[in-house]
Amino acid sequence: MFTKWSLCICPREKMWAACVFRFIRRQIVLGIIFTLSLTYCIISFLSVPVDNEVYEIDILPARKLDDSFLWHSSDENNGTVKVTTCRNSVQGKALIVDDKGYVCNRREILANGCCDSSLASVRRYSCDTCKDNGCCSIYEYCISCCLHPDKKNLPAEESATKR
């Protein structure tokens, strides 16, 4: 016959107290595991670092999209090209690349939208994370690398050889 304690694989009915404690112990263990898991999830969601800095990219002066792109020479001080504003990659969460080829931290952008080239952390024409085949794992380094003046005719040369 089945009793309410028969689910408890106890050989004797006299051991019903042991079955009850085994059942409670299982429930407690499951409850502890659930509670610890829930606590871990809550703590991990609440401890996500919040970036308190508000980046107002909209206040930067923007060039019209139909403006032709200005390639810069390796010698920035030759005076032939004066850039007063820079277009930059807006989507980067931490890094930004401007159209002069500088990669900088988002906090290092000047009011005109250009990276502050006087800082040691700002690098120009950086091909970090780029492989020999031209693929880069970080978008901003890809753009910076491709803006190098030596690579100005690279797409045209590649398309001519494919024909």
C-alpha positions, 0 to 999 in steps of 0.5 A: 500500500502507498502511504504519504511517506512511501515516496521517501524510500524508507524500508520501515514505517517506523523511520517516518521521522528520518524520511521527513527530515530527509525531505526537509533537508532536500527542500532546504538545500534546493532553497539555499541553492535558489537563494544563492543563485538569485542573490548572485544575479541581483548583485551582478546586475546591480554592480554593473559599472555605470558610466556617469559621464554624459557624452553630448556628441550632438553639440559638436559642430558637424560637416555636411555629409556631402562634403568631400573627404579631405585626405591628410598628408603625413606632414600635418604642419605643411599648412595646405589643409586646415581642419577646423572640425572633425567628423568622428565615429560616434558609435564607439563606446570607449574609443573614437576615431576622427577623420584626421586618423587619430584614435582617442578615448571618448573623454579626449575629444575636443570641442571641435570633434577632433581628438586631442593630439597633444595627449600621449594616449592619442595615436594617429594611423594606428593599426593596432588589432589589424591583421595582415589581410586588413581585418581589424578586431576593433572598428576605430583602429580599422578606420584609423589605419585606413586613413593613412595617406599611403593607403589612399589609392589602395581600394582603387588599386585592388579593384583594378587588379580584380577586373 
